[in-house]
Amino acid sequence: MRSRFPISLFASLLVLAAPFTALAQAVETSGVKFDGEMSVGANRLVLNGAGTRYKFVIKVYAAALYGPAKVSTPEAVYDVRQPRAMKIVMLRDINASELGRLFTNGMQDNTAREDFAKAIPGTLKLADLFAARKKLVAGDNFVIDYRPGTGTRIVINGKPEGELIEEPEFYVALMKIWLGKAPADYRLKDALLGGKPN
């Protein structure tokens, strides 16, 4: 009779190796390590890509994009039927109002006028949130948490901030800051879509 030991041993090794799968998928960029998975509500999201936002030669923040499965096109990220999260870790101190203004400009530069009009209520809420924050310092992080049928919430240093933004058009316009035709940083865009971290 054939021994079952090798099969049992193989199964045990798979169980032992499982916790290391997420670790193997983790990515580090500019000294910031992003886990291979992230929980958003009841959704378990996987790391799509991560990179660094540069302004000239200055590192501004590190960012990582998460979703239910890896994708390689902006259009897939814009699909409002899928949960998504973007985690940003500041690499230098910045005036929060300035960051909010840069985000608003990025949304306008990458979104058609009629679509941006639908995102204006959410854009105003985002501006208010950053204005109230005053300043973000190196090491601070925030997550853009999008859930279909619910909306977008901003979580700063682990704490939900501001009002829930229900309009899906706001989420799409926000993602276009990094993935649109005139992104904040082309190398970061490539990295978020699964390319090599910049």
N, CA and C atoms as a LAMMPS dump frame, in Angstrom:
ITEM: TIMESTEP
0
ITEM: NUMBER OF ATOMS
594
ITEM: BOX BOUNDS ff ff ff
-5.0000000000000000e+02 5.0000000000000000e+02
-5.0000000000000000e+02 5.0000000000000000e+02
-5.0000000000000000e+02 5.0000000000000000e+02
ITEM: ATOMS id mol type element x y z
1 1 1 N 0.843 -1.198 0
2 1 2 C 0 0 0
3 1 3 C 0.882 1.253 0
4 2 1 N 0.585 2.218 -0.879
5 2 2 C 1.394 3.43 -1.006
6 2 3 C 1.234 4.32 0.228
7 3 1 N 2.339 4.804 0.73
8 3 2 C 2.322 5.656 1.919
9 3 3 C 1.704 7.013 1.59
10 4 1 N 0.946 7.546 2.538
11 4 2 C 0.349 8.867 2.38
12 4 3 C 1.242 9.962 2.935
13 5 1 N 2.377 9.569 3.474
14 5 2 C 3.251 10.546 4.13
15 5 3 C 3.674 11.687 3.213
16 6 1 N 4.139 11.408 1.985
17 6 2 C 4.576 12.526 1.126
18 6 3 C 3.464 13.533 0.853
19 7 1 N 2.218 13.057 0.652
20 7 2 C 1.101 13.947 0.389
21 7 3 C 0.813 14.809 1.616
22 8 1 N 0.817 14.172 2.784
23 8 2 C 0.575 14.914 4.023
24 8 3 C 1.654 15.945 4.264
25 9 1 N 2.888 15.534 3.985
26 9 2 C 4.009 16.449 4.175
27 9 3 C 3.889 17.64 3.229
28 10 1 N 3.518 17.377 1.968
29 10 2 C 3.353 18.449 0.988
30 10 3 C 2.258 19.416 1.415
31 11 1 N 1.136 18.872 1.915
32 11 2 C 0.032 19.716 2.376
33 11 3 C 0.461 20.586 3.552
34 12 1 N 1.234 19.997 4.452
35 12 2 C 1.709 20.761 5.61
36 12 3 C 2.626 21.894 5.186
37 13 1 N 3.485 21.625 4.218
38 13 2 C 4.399 22.655 3.719
39 13 3 C 3.638 23.799 3.073
40 14 1 N 2.547 23.472 2.366
41 14 2 C 1.728 24.517 1.751
42 14 3 C 1.099 25.411 2.81
43 15 1 N 0.616 24.801 3.878
44 15 2 C 0.004 25.572 4.959
45 15 3 C 1.035 26.476 5.618
46 16 1 N 2.232 25.928 5.85
47 16 2 C 3.291 26.715 6.473
48 16 3 C 3.754 27.852 5.584
49 17 1 N 3.731 27.627 4.273
50 17 2 C 4.215 28.637 3.335
51 17 3 C 3.202 29.743 3.103
52 18 1 N 1.921 29.48 3.374
53 18 2 C 0.867 30.452 3.074
54 18 3 C 1.11 31.828 3.662
55 19 1 N 1.524 31.956 4.936
56 19 2 C 1.731 33.297 5.483
57 19 3 C 2.823 34.086 4.778
58 20 1 N 3.74 33.367 4.106
59 20 2 C 4.857 34.046 3.456
60 20 3 C 4.512 34.535 2.058
61 21 1 N 3.34 34.108 1.538
62 21 2 C 2.949 34.522 0.2
63 21 3 C 2.78 36.027 0.116
64 22 1 N 2.053 36.604 1.1
65 22 2 C 1.827 38.045 1.096
66 22 3 C 3.135 38.787 1.292
67 23 1 N 4.022 38.221 2.145
68 23 2 C 5.304 38.868 2.382
69 23 3 C 6.126 38.929 1.103
70 24 1 N 6.056 37.858 0.317
71 24 2 C 6.829 37.809 -0.924
72 24 3 C 6.329 38.842 -1.922
73 25 1 N 5.057 39.245 -1.799
74 25 2 C 4.474 40.193 -2.735
75 25 3 C 4.642 41.644 -2.273
76 26 1 N 5.171 41.83 -1.068
77 26 2 C 5.36 43.19 -0.57
78 26 3 C 6.367 43.932 -1.45
79 27 1 N 6.239 45.26 -1.501
80 27 2 C 7.124 46.092 -2.314
81 27 3 C 7.656 47.228 -1.456
82 28 1 N 8.924 47.557 -1.653
83 28 2 C 9.52 48.687 -0.943
84 28 3 C 9.947 49.746 -1.952
85 29 1 N 9.606 50.987 -1.659
86 29 2 C 10.012 52.102 -2.506
87 29 3 C 10.354 53.293 -1.623
88 30 1 N 11.507 53.896 -1.837
89 30 2 C 11.979 55.045 -1.053
90 30 3 C 11.935 54.783 0.456
91 31 1 N 12.256 53.541 0.824
92 31 2 C 12.292 53.18 2.234
93 31 3 C 10.954 52.862 2.852
94 32 1 N 9.879 52.912 2.063
95 32 2 C 8.532 52.6 2.561
96 32 3 C 8.14 51.221 2.056
97 33 1 N 7.757 50.352 2.981
98 33 2 C 7.34 49.005 2.614
99 33 3 C 5.819 48.926 2.567
100 34 1 N 5.299 48.483 1.436
101 34 2 C 3.86 48.287 1.271
102 34 3 C 3.563 46.79 1.277
103 35 1 N 2.617 46.396 2.132
104 35 2 C 2.247 44.987 2.224
105 35 3 C 1.639 44.495 0.921
106 36 1 N 1.693 43.189 0.729
107 36 2 C 1.132 42.591 -0.478
108 36 3 C -0.37 42.56 -0.502
109 37 1 N -1 42.757 0.654
110 37 2 C -2.461 42.754 0.739
111 37 3 C -2.921 43.858 1.682
112 38 1 N -4.179 44.263 1.519
113 38 2 C -4.794 45.273 2.385
114 38 3 C -6.275 44.953 2.529
115 39 1 N -6.808 45.126 3.726
116 39 2 C -8.242 44.939 3.954
117 39 3 C -8.939 46.287 3.879
118 40 1 N -10.011 46.344 3.091
119 40 2 C -10.857 47.523 3.01
120 40 3 C -12.274 47.047 3.289
121 41 1 N -12.728 47.272 4.529
122 41 2 C -14.007 46.709 4.933
123 41 3 C -13.914 45.192 4.887
124 42 1 N -14.857 44.573 4.192
125 42 2 C -14.85 43.118 4.058
126 42 3 C -14.029 42.659 2.857
127 43 1 N -13.444 43.609 2.131
128 43 2 C -12.705 43.278 0.918
129 43 3 C -11.225 43.077 1.207
130 44 1 N -10.673 42.004 0.652
131 44 2 C -9.24 41.741 0.74
132 44 3 C -8.634 42.126 -0.609
133 45 1 N -7.812 43.162 -0.619
134 45 2 C -7.242 43.679 -1.854
135 45 3 C -5.764 43.314 -1.959
136 46 1 N -5.296 43.146 -3.192
137 46 2 C -3.891 42.811 -3.415
138 46 3 C -3.149 44.013 -3.994
139 47 1 N -1.878 44.058 -3.731
140 47 2 C -1.044 45.157 -4.215
141 47 3 C -0.926 45.099 -5.732
142 48 1 N -1.287 46.188 -6.385
143 48 2 C -1.193 46.261 -7.841
144 48 3 C 0.171 46.8 -8.27
145 49 1 N 0.653 47.801 -7.544
146 49 2 C 1.95 48.407 -7.845
147 49 3 C 2.232 49.541 -6.882
148 50 1 N 3.491 49.936 -6.788
149 50 2 C 3.877 51 -5.869
150 50 3 C 5.065 51.761 -6.429
151 51 1 N 5.155 53.041 -6.062
152 51 2 C 6.263 53.863 -6.54
153 51 3 C 6.354 55.161 -5.766
154 52 1 N 7.195 56.053 -6.237
155 52 2 C 7.468 57.312 -5.555
156 52 3 C 7.091 58.487 -6.431
157 53 1 N 6.461 59.482 -5.829
158 53 2 C 6.144 60.731 -6.511
159 53 3 C 7.304 61.692 -6.328
160 54 1 N 7.898 62.081 -7.441
161 54 2 C 8.985 63.049 -7.429
162 54 3 C 8.485 64.397 -7.935
163 55 1 N 8.997 65.468 -7.364
164 55 2 C 8.82 66.802 -7.924
165 55 3 C 10.223 67.294 -8.225
166 56 1 N 10.577 67.287 -9.491
167 56 2 C 11.956 67.475 -9.931
168 56 3 C 12.768 66.323 -9.336
169 57 1 N 13.705 66.581 -8.432
170 57 2 C 14.481 65.485 -7.846
171 57 3 C 14.066 65.218 -6.4
172 58 1 N 13.059 65.933 -5.925
173 58 2 C 12.641 65.809 -4.531
174 58 3 C 11.564 64.734 -4.4
175 59 1 N 11.741 63.837 -3.443
176 59 2 C 10.749 62.809 -3.166
177 59 3 C 9.638 63.417 -2.317
178 60 1 N 8.412 63.343 -2.815
179 60 2 C 7.279 63.939 -2.107
180 60 3 C 6.535 62.891 -1.282
181 61 1 N 6.159 61.788 -1.916
182 61 2 C 5.485 60.712 -1.197
183 61 3 C 5.652 59.396 -1.935
184 62 1 N 5.439 58.312 -1.204
185 62 2 C 5.399 56.971 -1.795
186 62 3 C 3.931 56.565 -1.859
187 63 1 N 3.557 55.842 -2.903
188 63 2 C 2.148 55.473 -3.085
189 63 3 C 2.028 54.03 -3.554
190 64 1 N 0.932 53.407 -3.15
191 64 2 C 0.648 52.032 -3.571
192 64 3 C -0.823 51.912 -3.927
193 65 1 N -1.101 51.166 -4.971
194 65 2 C -2.466 50.94 -5.446
195 65 3 C -2.859 49.498 -5.167
196 66 1 N -4.063 49.315 -4.616
197 66 2 C -4.579 47.984 -4.291
198 66 3 C -5.918 47.756 -4.97
199 67 1 N -6.191 46.495 -5.326
200 67 2 C -7.474 46.146 -5.92
201 67 3 C -7.757 44.67 -5.737
202 68 1 N -8.921 44.197 -6.194
203 68 2 C -9.277 42.785 -6.019
204 68 3 C -8.408 41.837 -6.837
205 69 1 N -7.807 42.342 -7.913
206 69 2 C -6.899 41.559 -8.752
207 69 3 C -5.981 42.542 -9.471
208 70 1 N -4.839 42.084 -9.898
209 70 2 C -3.892 42.969 -10.561
210 70 3 C -4.409 43.373 -11.937
211 71 1 N -4.226 44.64 -12.274
212 71 2 C -4.622 45.172 -13.576
213 71 3 C -3.469 46.002 -14.122
214 72 1 N -3.498 46.272 -15.414
215 72 2 C -2.38 46.995 -16.028
216 72 3 C -2.808 48.222 -16.819
217 73 1 N -4.108 48.565 -16.759
218 73 2 C -4.59 49.732 -17.506
219 73 3 C -5.352 50.682 -16.582
220 74 1 N -5.3 51.982 -16.862
221 74 2 C -6.082 52.936 -16.06
222 74 3 C -7.575 52.633 -16.111
223 75 1 N -8.071 52.214 -17.274
224 75 2 C -9.503 51.961 -17.432
225 75 3 C -9.996 50.899 -16.45
226 76 1 N -9.177 49.896 -16.188
227 76 2 C -9.561 48.855 -15.23
228 76 3 C -9.649 49.426 -13.818
229 77 1 N -8.757 50.375 -13.5
230 77 2 C -8.772 51.004 -12.179
231 77 3 C -10.001 51.891 -12.028
232 78 1 N -10.451 52.498 -13.112
233 78 2 C -11.611 53.39 -13.075
234 78 3 C -12.939 52.641 -12.943
235 79 1 N -12.929 51.317 -13.052
236 79 2 C -14.156 50.52 -12.98
237 79 3 C -14.788 50.681 -11.594
238 80 1 N -15.89 51.405 -11.52
239 80 2 C -16.512 51.724 -10.231
240 80 3 C -17.264 50.538 -9.621
241 81 1 N -17.252 49.403 -10.306
242 81 2 C -17.883 48.203 -9.748
243 81 3 C -16.929 47.438 -8.85
244 82 1 N -15.662 47.869 -8.811
245 82 2 C -14.646 47.151 -8.049
246 82 3 C -14.122 47.996 -6.885
247 83 1 N -13.894 47.378 -5.714
248 83 2 C -13.288 48.131 -4.607
249 83 3 C -11.832 48.44 -4.927
250 84 1 N -11.343 49.498 -4.369
251 84 2 C -9.963 49.911 -4.665
252 84 3 C -9.435 50.732 -3.493
253 85 1 N -8.136 50.769 -3.345
254 85 2 C -7.533 51.613 -2.313
255 85 3 C -6.189 52.127 -2.813
256 86 1 N -5.889 53.366 -2.443
257 86 2 C -4.587 53.956 -2.716
258 86 3 C -4.014 54.395 -1.377
259 87 1 N -2.821 53.916 -1.06
260 87 2 C -2.166 54.327 0.185
261 87 3 C -1 55.24 -0.146
262 88 1 N -0.932 56.377 0.527
263 88 2 C 0.121 57.361 0.294
264 88 3 C 0.836 57.64 1.611
265 89 1 N 2.161 57.568 1.579
266 89 2 C 2.982 57.845 2.752
267 89 3 C 3.868 59.044 2.433
268 90 1 N 3.746 60.094 3.228
269 90 2 C 4.508 61.311 2.974
270 90 3 C 5.994 61.085 3.255
271 91 1 N 6.819 61.617 2.359
272 91 2 C 8.271 61.526 2.514
273 91 3 C 8.876 62.863 2.93
274 92 1 N 8.059 63.912 2.942
275 92 2 C 8.497 65.221 3.428
276 92 3 C 7.288 65.966 3.976
277 93 1 N 7.546 66.983 4.77
278 93 2 C 6.46 67.804 5.296
279 93 3 C 5.85 68.627 4.167
280 94 1 N 4.538 68.813 4.218
281 94 2 C 3.874 69.622 3.205
282 94 3 C 2.637 70.274 3.808
283 95 1 N 2.362 71.474 3.369
284 95 2 C 1.147 72.16 3.762
285 95 3 C -0.037 71.389 3.191
286 96 1 N -0.972 70.996 4.041
287 96 2 C -2.087 70.161 3.6
288 96 3 C -2.962 70.871 2.573
289 97 1 N -3.143 72.18 2.731
290 97 2 C -3.945 72.936 1.763
291 97 3 C -3.277 72.936 0.394
292 98 1 N -1.945 73.006 0.382
293 98 2 C -1.208 72.964 -0.885
294 98 3 C -1.399 71.617 -1.566
295 99 1 N -1.338 70.549 -0.775
296 99 2 C -1.544 69.221 -1.344
297 99 3 C -2.952 69.088 -1.907
298 100 1 N -3.931 69.598 -1.176
299 100 2 C -5.315 69.568 -1.66
300 100 3 C -5.472 70.332 -2.963
301 101 1 N -4.784 71.479 -3.062
302 101 2 C -4.841 72.274 -4.292
303 101 3 C -4.211 71.513 -5.455
304 102 1 N -3.095 70.84 -5.2
305 102 2 C -2.431 70.064 -6.251
306 102 3 C -3.329 68.923 -6.724
307 103 1 N -4.019 68.292 -5.78
308 103 2 C -4.938 67.219 -6.148
309 103 3 C -6.08 67.754 -7.007
310 104 1 N -6.637 68.89 -6.612
311 104 2 C -7.73 69.491 -7.383
312 104 3 C -7.278 69.835 -8.799
313 105 1 N -6.088 70.413 -8.921
314 105 2 C -5.553 70.75 -10.249
315 105 3 C -5.342 69.495 -11.085
316 106 1 N -4.842 68.43 -10.435
317 106 2 C -4.623 67.176 -11.151
318 106 3 C -5.918 66.568 -11.658
319 107 1 N -6.977 66.703 -10.873
320 107 2 C -8.28 66.195 -11.298
321 107 3 C -8.807 66.988 -12.493
322 108 1 N -8.677 68.308 -12.43
323 108 2 C -9.15 69.159 -13.524
324 108 3 C -8.367 68.911 -14.809
325 109 1 N -7.063 68.716 -14.68
326 109 2 C -6.208 68.528 -15.855
327 109 3 C -6.477 67.219 -16.581
328 110 1 N -7.064 66.24 -15.877
329 110 2 C -7.223 64.91 -16.453
330 110 3 C -8.67 64.478 -16.657
331 111 1 N -9.61 65.373 -16.354
332 111 2 C -11.023 64.997 -16.411
333 111 3 C -11.786 65.945 -17.333
334 112 1 N -12.628 65.365 -18.181
335 112 2 C -13.469 66.179 -19.057
336 112 3 C -14.348 67.105 -18.21
337 113 1 N -14.643 68.292 -18.75
338 113 2 C -15.364 69.311 -17.983
339 113 3 C -16.685 68.793 -17.422
340 114 1 N -17.461 68.077 -18.244
341 114 2 C -18.764 67.603 -17.782
342 114 3 C -18.625 66.552 -16.679
343 115 1 N -17.557 65.735 -16.749
344 115 2 C -17.33 64.733 -15.709
345 115 3 C -16.82 65.392 -14.428
346 116 1 N -15.966 66.401 -14.589
347 116 2 C -15.448 67.085 -13.399
348 116 3 C -16.57 67.811 -12.664
349 117 1 N -17.557 68.316 -13.419
350 117 2 C -18.692 69.001 -12.789
351 117 3 C -19.409 68.066 -11.811
352 118 1 N -19.508 66.787 -12.167
353 118 2 C -20.157 65.814 -11.291
354 118 3 C -19.307 65.508 -10.057
355 119 1 N -17.998 65.754 -10.161
356 119 2 C -17.08 65.457 -9.053
357 119 3 C -16.868 66.656 -8.136
358 120 1 N -17.433 67.82 -8.486
359 120 2 C -17.197 69.046 -7.706
360 120 3 C -17.622 68.924 -6.238
361 121 1 N -18.808 68.353 -5.921
362 121 2 C -19.172 68.238 -4.493
363 121 3 C -18.117 67.488 -3.683
364 122 1 N -17.617 66.386 -4.238
365 122 2 C -16.578 65.62 -3.549
366 122 3 C -15.27 66.372 -3.483
367 123 1 N -14.958 67.114 -4.528
368 123 2 C -13.72 67.895 -4.553
369 123 3 C -13.726 68.962 -3.465
370 124 1 N -14.871 69.586 -3.247
371 124 2 C -14.996 70.592 -2.191
372 124 3 C -14.822 69.958 -0.812
373 125 1 N -15.375 68.759 -0.627
374 125 2 C -15.213 68.05 0.649
375 125 3 C -13.746 67.7 0.885
376 126 1 N -13.06 67.287 -0.192
377 126 2 C -11.642 66.962 -0.075
378 126 3 C -10.839 68.199 0.3
379 127 1 N -11.147 69.328 -0.326
380 127 2 C -10.44 70.577 -0.025
381 127 3 C -10.655 70.977 1.43
382 128 1 N -11.882 70.828 1.93
383 128 2 C -12.181 71.156 3.326
384 128 3 C -11.399 70.258 4.279
385 129 1 N -11.3 68.981 3.921
386 129 2 C -10.585 68.026 4.765
387 129 3 C -9.124 68.433 4.923
388 130 1 N -8.465 68.735 3.802
389 130 2 C -7.053 69.108 3.861
390 130 3 C -6.867 70.478 4.52
391 131 1 N -7.792 71.386 4.296
392 131 2 C -7.693 72.711 4.914
393 131 3 C -7.751 72.597 6.441
394 132 1 N -8.584 71.693 6.944
395 132 2 C -8.717 71.506 8.387
396 132 3 C -7.487 70.821 8.979
397 133 1 N -6.778 70.051 8.139
398 133 2 C -5.619 69.286 8.619
399 133 3 C -4.392 70.169 8.824
400 134 1 N -4.296 71.252 8.089
401 134 2 C -3.188 72.214 8.161
402 134 3 C -1.886 71.69 7.57
403 135 1 N -1.384 70.56 8.085
404 135 2 C -0.065 70.108 7.66
405 135 3 C 0.035 68.589 7.715
406 136 1 N 0.751 68.035 6.744
407 136 2 C 1.11 66.624 6.777
408 136 3 C 2.626 66.561 6.901
409 137 1 N 3.105 65.693 7.777
410 137 2 C 4.55 65.604 7.996
411 137 3 C 5.071 64.269 7.48
412 138 1 N 6.367 64.208 7.27
413 138 2 C 6.995 62.98 6.799
414 138 3 C 6.607 61.824 7.723
415 139 1 N 6.146 60.745 7.131
416 139 2 C 5.708 59.588 7.901
417 139 3 C 4.204 59.488 8.029
418 140 1 N 3.489 60.622 7.878
419 140 2 C 2.029 60.571 7.865
420 140 3 C 1.567 59.76 6.651
421 141 1 N 0.452 59.085 6.787
422 141 2 C -0.084 58.346 5.645
423 141 3 C -1.587 58.564 5.549
424 142 1 N -2.088 58.433 4.347
425 142 2 C -3.541 58.443 4.166
426 142 3 C -3.93 57.446 3.094
427 143 1 N -5.139 56.926 3.248
428 143 2 C -5.662 55.917 2.327
429 143 3 C -6.922 56.453 1.675
430 144 1 N -6.984 56.341 0.364
431 144 2 C -8.2 56.636 -0.387
432 144 3 C -8.93 55.303 -0.53
433 145 1 N -10.024 55.168 0.177
434 145 2 C -10.744 53.907 0.3
435 145 3 C -12.044 53.999 -0.514
436 146 1 N -12.101 53.271 -1.646
437 146 2 C -13.302 53.298 -2.486
438 146 3 C -14.034 51.961 -2.403
439 147 1 N -15.351 52.032 -2.125
440 147 2 C -16.188 50.828 -2.07
441 147 3 C -17.404 51.038 -2.963
442 148 1 N -17.635 50.138 -3.918
443 148 2 C -18.775 50.288 -4.836
444 148 3 C -20.097 50.401 -4.092
445 149 1 N -20.939 51.327 -4.554
446 149 2 C -22.244 51.504 -3.948
447 149 3 C -22.215 52.278 -2.642
448 150 1 N -21.036 52.569 -2.152
449 150 2 C -20.882 53.314 -0.899
450 150 3 C -20.207 54.652 -1.142
451 151 1 N -19.024 54.618 -1.746
452 151 2 C -18.326 55.85 -2.063
453 151 3 C -16.873 55.828 -1.626
454 152 1 N -16.304 57.016 -1.54
455 152 2 C -14.886 57.188 -1.231
456 152 3 C -14.732 57.812 0.155
457 153 1 N -13.836 57.237 0.938
458 153 2 C -13.528 57.8 2.245
459 153 3 C -12.012 57.989 2.34
460 154 1 N -11.607 59.076 2.983
461 154 2 C -10.188 59.339 3.211
462 154 3 C -9.865 58.962 4.654
463 155 1 N -8.856 58.125 4.817
464 155 2 C -8.432 57.676 6.14
465 155 3 C -7.015 58.189 6.378
466 156 1 N -6.827 59.056 7.371
467 156 2 C -5.519 59.642 7.648
468 156 3 C -4.944 59.026 8.918
469 157 1 N -3.757 58.443 8.775
470 157 2 C -3.09 57.782 9.912
471 157 3 C -4.026 56.816 10.637
472 158 1 N -4.802 56.074 9.837
473 158 2 C -5.675 55.046 10.391
474 158 3 C -7.032 55.523 10.865
475 159 1 N -7.305 56.839 10.762
476 159 2 C -8.57 57.38 11.25
477 159 3 C -9.375 57.992 10.102
478 160 1 N -10.623 57.538 9.878
479 160 2 C -11.456 58.146 8.824
480 160 3 C -11.65 59.633 9.083
481 161 1 N -11.47 60.44 8.033
482 161 2 C -11.582 61.897 8.165
483 161 3 C -12.613 62.425 7.177
484 162 1 N -13.292 63.487 7.558
485 162 2 C -14.234 64.138 6.655
486 162 3 C -15.459 63.298 6.368
487 163 1 N -16.229 63.758 5.409
488 163 2 C -17.473 63.077 5.039
489 163 3 C -17.235 62.037 3.956
490 164 1 N -18.082 61.024 3.956
491 164 2 C -18.079 60.049 2.871
492 164 3 C -18.473 60.762 1.583
493 165 1 N -17.734 60.494 0.502
494 165 2 C -18.018 61.115 -0.795
495 165 3 C -18.663 60.051 -1.68
496 166 1 N -19.949 60.19 -1.923
497 166 2 C -20.719 59.128 -2.562
498 166 3 C -20.555 59.063 -4.076
499 167 1 N -20.296 60.191 -4.73
500 167 2 C -20.285 60.215 -6.197
501 167 3 C -19.139 59.367 -6.766
502 168 1 N -19.449 58.351 -7.581
503 168 2 C -18.379 57.546 -8.194
504 168 3 C -17.512 58.377 -9.139
505 169 1 N -18.083 59.458 -9.697
506 169 2 C -17.297 60.317 -10.599
507 169 3 C -16.116 60.96 -9.857
508 170 1 N -16.294 61.202 -8.564
509 170 2 C -15.2 61.773 -7.773
510 170 3 C -14.05 60.774 -7.673
511 171 1 N -14.372 59.524 -7.385
512 171 2 C -13.336 58.493 -7.296
513 171 3 C -12.545 58.396 -8.59
514 172 1 N -13.251 58.362 -9.73
515 172 2 C -12.579 58.253 -11.025
516 172 3 C -11.679 59.47 -11.261
517 173 1 N -12.2 60.669 -10.996
518 173 2 C -11.41 61.885 -11.191
519 173 3 C -10.18 61.88 -10.283
520 174 1 N -10.329 61.372 -9.071
521 174 2 C -9.207 61.313 -8.135
522 174 3 C -8.126 60.366 -8.639
523 175 1 N -8.511 59.204 -9.136
524 175 2 C -7.54 58.244 -9.657
525 175 3 C -6.796 58.784 -10.881
526 176 1 N -7.463 59.673 -11.62
527 176 2 C -6.829 60.233 -12.815
528 176 3 C -5.679 61.18 -12.475
529 177 1 N -5.593 61.621 -11.209
530 177 2 C -4.428 62.412 -10.797
531 177 3 C -3.162 61.629 -11.096
532 178 1 N -3.187 60.337 -10.819
533 178 2 C -1.999 59.489 -10.98
534 178 3 C -2.01 58.676 -12.271
535 179 1 N -3.199 58.408 -12.823
536 179 2 C -3.281 57.483 -13.957
537 179 3 C -3.82 58.117 -15.235
538 180 1 N -4.132 59.408 -15.194
539 180 2 C -4.701 60.08 -16.355
540 180 3 C -3.674 60.364 -17.439
541 181 1 N -4.106 61.118 -18.46
542 181 2 C -3.23 61.423 -19.599
543 181 3 C -2.132 62.409 -19.227
544 182 1 N -2.353 63.183 -18.191
545 182 2 C -1.324 64.118 -17.695
546 182 3 C -1.102 63.836 -16.21
547 183 1 N -0.529 62.678 -15.876
548 183 2 C -0.41 62.273 -14.475
549 183 3 C 0.575 63.135 -13.696
550 184 1 N 0.465 63.059 -12.379
551 184 2 C 1.38 63.807 -11.508
552 184 3 C 2.823 63.413 -11.774
553 185 1 N 3.057 62.136 -12.102
554 185 2 C 4.408 61.628 -12.325
555 185 3 C 4.283 60.396 -13.228
556 186 1 N 4.841 60.466 -14.434
557 186 2 C 4.698 59.364 -15.389
558 186 3 C 5.341 58.075 -14.876
559 187 1 N 6.475 58.193 -14.193
560 187 2 C 7.136 56.987 -13.675
561 187 3 C 6.297 56.352 -12.569
562 188 1 N 5.657 57.192 -11.751
563 188 2 C 4.769 56.663 -10.721
564 188 3 C 3.569 55.978 -11.348
565 189 1 N 3.019 56.539 -12.406
566 189 2 C 1.892 55.93 -13.113
567 189 3 C 2.253 54.519 -13.557
568 190 1 N 3.402 54.373 -14.172
569 190 2 C 3.837 53.054 -14.635
570 190 3 C 4.001 52.08 -13.47
571 191 1 N 4.568 52.589 -12.364
572 191 2 C 4.789 51.732 -11.203
573 191 3 C 3.466 51.27 -10.587
574 192 1 N 2.493 52.148 -10.487
575 192 2 C 1.198 51.801 -9.907
576 192 3 C 0.459 50.769 -10.745
577 193 1 N 0.717 50.789 -12.057
578 193 2 C 0.071 49.831 -12.959
579 193 3 C 0.862 48.532 -13.102
580 194 1 N 1.745 48.292 -12.146
581 194 2 C 2.442 47.012 -12.099
582 194 3 C 3.871 47.03 -12.605
583 195 1 N 4.347 48.205 -13.009
584 195 2 C 5.728 48.306 -13.461
585 195 3 C 6.704 48.289 -12.292
586 196 1 N 7.975 48.41 -12.608
587 196 2 C 9.018 48.412 -11.577
588 196 3 C 8.903 49.678 -10.726
589 197 1 N 8.975 49.546 -9.391
590 197 2 C 8.912 50.74 -8.532
591 197 3 C 9.979 51.751 -8.922
592 198 1 N 9.598 53.034 -9.028
593 198 2 C 10.554 54.077 -9.457
594 198 3 C 11.305 54.659 -8.272
